[in-house]
Amino acid sequence: DVLAEVEIELAEAAEGTKRTVPFEIVVGCGTCRGSGAEPGSEPSTCPRCDGSGRLQSVSTSVLGQFVRTQTCPECGGAGRVVERPCPDCRGSGRVTDLRELEVEIPAGIHDGQRIRLSGEGHAGTLGGRAGDVYVEVQVRPDERFVREGNDVYTTVDLTLTQAALGATVSVPTLDGSAEIVFEPGTQPGATRVLRGHGLPVL
């Protein structure tokens, strides 16, 4: 599996966005097509394990027989031996490459959450199934807002006159500015709610 990271703004987390994410990946060798063998040759069945990839040994004691199974050291559990390795991948069937993927980041995502891209990771050994890519999303802090779950908080400074007599003030939101009416006698620490201006539920 591959872990990649991407940074987005809080406003992008609210609306959802797309990002192109670069990362290094191990892919199947194009020369041998993932077999690990030099073109024109094929891997052969491992003579030590007869292609099973495992070795069994039986021992006898007063308690009975015990069967011990271990990975074949000759083929590393693959069941095949590459006698003439591919010159480009040296018999592994894989090479390193740089890949870019466009990732759809859903609205409402939280800082540190991961997006899984199935089958886009490192190529499997000797032509096996590819792993997955996990994109970890980092949401940059915004000095104007504090996020708590899907709610967003911001602070509004009122003068003593505005708090006493009431006022209409423009406040920032994730999708622009909004007008809030503060009634006469507004107290410090009072909270006003603007519904629909937070983040959607993911």
KEGU-395939 format. One line per field, with one value per residue (C-alpha): x, y, z negated; residue number from 1; chain; residue in three letters. Coordinates in Angstrom, 3 decimals. Last residue first. Example, Ala and Ser with C-alpha at 12.3 -4.5 7.8 and 13.67 -1.06 7.14 Angstrom:
BEGIN
u (13.670, 12.300) .
v (-1.060, -4.500) .
w (-7.140, -7.800) .
pos (2, 1) .
unit (A, A) .
code (SER, ALA) .
//
This chain:
BEGIN
u (-19.680, -22.057, -21.887, -19.701, -21.029, -23.031, -26.398, -27.761, -26.188, -26.301, -25.599, -23.671, -23.313, -19.850, -20.072, -23.726, -26.015, -28.087, -29.681, -30.116, -27.299, -28.371, -26.034, -25.172, -23.291, -19.959, -18.663, -18.946, -16.917, -18.404, -17.130, -19.270, -21.032, -22.544, -26.031, -26.123, -27.762, -27.811, -25.738, -23.560, -22.997, -22.128, -19.663, -17.996, -18.550, -15.887, -17.140, -15.488, -15.837, -17.115, -17.633, -19.827, -19.236, -17.208, -15.783, -13.988, -12.471, -12.512, -10.745, -7.172, -7.916, -6.047, -5.030, -6.990, -4.607, -6.078, -4.353, -4.481, -4.358, -3.266, -4.099, -2.125, -1.740, -2.628, 0.208, 2.295, 5.521, 5.181, 2.126, 2.218, 2.334, -0.859, -3.787, -5.828, -8.295, -7.976, -8.692, -9.283, -7.876, -9.042, -6.406, -8.340, -12.028, -13.931, -17.219, -17.328, -15.664, -12.102, -12.017, -8.413, -6.696, -3.758, -0.109, 2.536, 6.307, 7.851, 9.837, 10.279, 8.692, 9.116, 11.676, 14.135, 16.683, 14.006, 15.655, 17.967, 15.176, 16.469, 17.499, 16.882, 13.743, 12.412, 8.719, 6.738, 6.506, 7.175, 10.648, 11.773, 14.671, 13.863, 10.500, 8.197, 7.713, 5.400, 6.018, 4.066, 4.216, 3.766, 2.843, 3.278, 6.276, 7.936, 7.944, 8.963, 7.482, 8.853, 6.865, 8.179, 6.081, 6.040, 3.901, 5.817, 7.587, 9.044, 12.747, 12.549, 10.868, 8.826, 10.516, 10.214, 9.943, 12.438, 12.204, 12.308, 14.424, 12.337, 10.826, 7.306, 5.953, 5.634, 9.332, 10.293, 7.344, 8.169, 5.052, 4.764, 6.293, 4.959, 6.257, 3.584, 1.913, -1.625, -3.809, -6.583, -10.339, -12.619, -15.358, -17.429, -16.713, -13.269, -12.422, -13.391, -11.133, -8.203, -6.609, -3.362, -2.643, -0.743, 0.229, 0.407, 1.034, 0.000) .
v (13.531, 15.897, 19.298, 22.073, 25.254, 28.083, 26.309, 27.981, 31.214, 30.964, 33.867, 33.352, 35.767, 35.842, 39.500, 40.595, 42.114, 44.905, 46.105, 43.231, 42.156, 41.725, 39.556, 40.196, 37.533, 37.484, 34.863, 31.082, 29.952, 32.769, 36.243, 38.665, 41.884, 43.678, 45.069, 46.927, 47.128, 50.048, 48.627, 46.195, 48.746, 51.451, 49.218, 48.419, 44.997, 42.451, 39.363, 35.974, 32.975, 29.438, 26.669, 23.635, 20.286, 18.864, 21.879, 24.144, 27.447, 30.248, 33.437, 32.164, 29.215, 26.012, 23.932, 20.721, 17.773, 14.921, 11.526, 9.786, 5.993, 4.116, 0.420, -2.686, -4.231, -7.876, -10.272, -10.192, -11.498, -9.432, -7.212, -3.717, -0.886, 1.110, 1.994, -1.158, 0.578, 4.321, 4.899, 8.410, 9.130, 11.469, 13.560, 16.841, 16.203, 15.807, 17.714, 17.897, 14.954, 15.054, 13.559, 12.557, 13.020, 10.638, 11.288, 8.585, 8.471, 5.056, 2.360, -1.033, -4.466, -8.031, -8.724, -10.478, -7.734, -5.167, -3.939, -6.895, -9.494, -12.469, -15.754, -18.554, -17.027, -19.568, -20.222, -21.363, -17.747, -18.596, -17.052, -19.243, -21.145, -20.293, -22.112, -20.614, -22.846, -25.652, -27.882, -31.105, -32.687, -36.410, -37.900, -36.973, -39.261, -37.406, -37.547, -34.761, -34.012, -31.272, -29.254, -26.766, -24.048, -22.172, -24.930, -25.002, -28.323, -27.086, -27.598, -27.755, -24.327, -24.344, -22.365, -18.688, -18.118, -17.112, -15.064, -11.761, -12.158, -13.349, -11.163, -12.098, -8.547, -7.831, -8.723, -5.377, -3.378, -4.078, -3.959, -0.825, 0.355, 3.775, 7.224, 9.835, 12.837, 13.922, 15.913, 17.533, 17.742, 19.675, 19.438, 22.433, 22.580, 20.977, 23.475, 26.341, 24.854, 24.909, 21.757, 19.843, 16.461, 13.437, 10.064, 6.620, 3.620, 0.000) .
w (-5.324, -7.108, -5.458, -6.866, -8.464, -6.880, -6.798, -9.902, -11.061, -14.859, -17.202, -20.429, -23.352, -24.898, -25.875, -26.310, -23.679, -25.276, -22.051, -19.569, -17.280, -13.645, -11.611, -7.958, -6.013, -4.201, -1.781, -1.482, -4.500, -6.597, -7.468, -9.527, -8.475, -11.466, -12.125, -15.437, -18.855, -21.276, -24.122, -22.150, -19.383, -21.901, -23.764, -20.464, -18.990, -18.055, -16.239, -16.766, -14.447, -14.981, -12.414, -13.035, -11.326, -14.192, -15.976, -13.520, -14.638, -12.099, -10.987, -11.386, -9.112, -9.932, -6.896, -6.359, -5.848, -3.816, -3.911, -0.537, -0.884, 2.246, 2.529, 3.480, 6.933, 7.492, 8.358, 11.568, 10.066, 6.899, 6.641, 8.127, 5.597, 5.172, 7.463, 6.765, 4.445, 3.958, 0.262, -1.078, -4.523, -7.276, -9.044, -9.021, -8.452, -5.182, -4.916, -1.122, 0.597, 1.972, 5.481, 6.204, 9.542, 9.666, 10.460, 10.791, 10.436, 11.186, 9.394, 11.079, 10.556, 11.842, 9.105, 11.428, 11.725, 12.728, 15.950, 16.709, 16.366, 14.397, 16.103, 13.576, 12.066, 9.586, 8.980, 5.938, 4.769, 1.110, 1.031, 3.959, 2.349, -1.259, -1.050, -3.645, -6.668, -7.788, -10.817, -11.259, -14.710, -15.294, -18.633, -22.297, -22.757, -19.904, -16.119, -13.751, -10.336, -8.079, -5.590, -3.047, -1.480, 1.869, 3.405, 6.686, 6.187, 2.860, 3.617, 7.400, 7.706, 10.886, 13.647, 14.509, 18.273, 20.957, 24.166, 22.307, 19.140, 16.221, 13.494, 14.630, 14.332, 18.043, 18.612, 20.171, 18.873, 15.232, 13.083, 10.997, 7.709, 6.828, 6.035, 5.384, 7.023, 6.002, 8.386, 6.360, 6.703, 4.342, 1.747, 0.632, -3.100, -2.920, -0.172, -2.504, -5.201, -2.773, -1.375, -1.858, -0.246, -1.533, -0.051, -1.668, 0.608, 0.000) .
pos (202, 201, 200, 199, 198, 197, 196, 195, 194, 193, 192, 191, 190, 189, 188, 187, 186, 185, 184, 183, 182, 181, 180, 179, 178, 177, 176, 175, 174, 173, 172, 171, 170, 169, 168, 167, 166, 165, 164, 163, 162, 161, 160, 159, 158, 157, 156, 155, 154, 153, 152, 151, 150, 149, 148, 147, 146, 145, 144, 143, 142, 141, 140, 139, 138, 137, 136, 135, 134, 133, 132, 131, 130, 129, 128, 127, 126, 125, 124, 123, 122, 121, 120, 119, 118, 117, 116, 115, 114, 113, 112, 111, 110, 109, 108, 107, 106, 105, 104, 103, 102, 101, 100, 99, 98, 97, 96, 95, 94, 93, 92, 91, 90, 89, 88, 87, 86, 85, 84, 83, 82, 81, 80, 79, 78, 77, 76, 75, 74, 73, 72, 71, 70, 69, 68, 67, 66, 65, 64, 63, 62, 61, 60, 59, 58, 57, 56, 55, 54, 53, 52, 51, 50, 49, 48, 47, 46, 45, 44, 43, 42, 41, 40, 39, 38, 37, 36, 35, 34, 33, 32, 31, 30, 29, 28, 27, 26, 25, 24, 23, 22, 21, 20, 19, 18, 17, 16, 15, 14, 13, 12, 11, 10, 9, 8, 7, 6, 5, 4, 3, 2, 1) .
unit (A, A, A, A, A, A, A, A, A, A, A, A, A, A, A, A, A, A, A, A, A, A, A, A, A, A, A, A, A, A, A, A, A, A, A, A, A, A, A, A, A, A, A, A, A, A, A, A, A, A, A, A, A, A, A, A, A, A, A, A, A, A, A, A, A, A, A, A, A, A, A, A, A, A, A, A, A, A, A, A, A, A, A, A, A, A, A, A, A, A, A, A, A, A, A, A, A, A, A, A, A, A, A, A, A, A, A, A, A, A, A, A, A, A, A, A, A, A, A, A, A, A, A, A, A, A, A, A, A, A, A, A, A, A, A, A, A, A, A, A, A, A, A, A, A, A, A, A, A, A, A, A, A, A, A, A, A, A, A, A, A, A, A, A, A, A, A, A, A, A, A, A, A, A, A, A, A, A, A, A, A, A, A, A, A, A, A, A, A, A, A, A, A, A, A, A, A, A, A, A, A, A) .
code (LEU, VAL, PRO, LEU, GLY, HIS, GLY, ARG, LEU, VAL, ARG, THR, ALA, GLY, PRO, GLN, THR, GLY, PRO, GLU, PHE, VAL, ILE, GLU, ALA, SER, GLY, ASP, LEU, THR, PRO, VAL, SER, VAL, THR, ALA, GLY, LEU, ALA, ALA, GLN, THR, LEU, THR, LEU, ASP, VAL, THR, THR, TYR, VAL, ASP, ASN, GLY, GLU, ARG, VAL, PHE, ARG, GLU, ASP, PRO, ARG, VAL, GLN, VAL, GLU, VAL, TYR, VAL, ASP, GLY, ALA, ARG, GLY, GLY, LEU, THR, GLY, ALA, HIS, GLY, GLU, GLY, SER, LEU, ARG, ILE, ARG, GLN, GLY, ASP, HIS, ILE, GLY, ALA, PRO, ILE, GLU, VAL, GLU, LEU, GLU, ARG, LEU, ASP, THR, VAL, ARG, GLY, SER, GLY, ARG, CYS, ASP, PRO, CYS, PRO, ARG, GLU, VAL, VAL, ARG, GLY, ALA, GLY, GLY, CYS, GLU, PRO, CYS, THR, GLN, THR, ARG, VAL, PHE, GLN, GLY, LEU, VAL, SER, THR, SER, VAL, SER, GLN, LEU, ARG, GLY, SER, GLY, ASP, CYS, ARG, PRO, CYS, THR, SER, PRO, GLU, SER, GLY, PRO, GLU, ALA, GLY, SER, GLY, ARG, CYS, THR, GLY, CYS, GLY, VAL, VAL, ILE, GLU, PHE, PRO, VAL, THR, ARG, LYS, THR, GLY, GLU, ALA, ALA, GLU, ALA, LEU, GLU, ILE, GLU, VAL, GLU, ALA, LEU, VAL, ASP) .
//
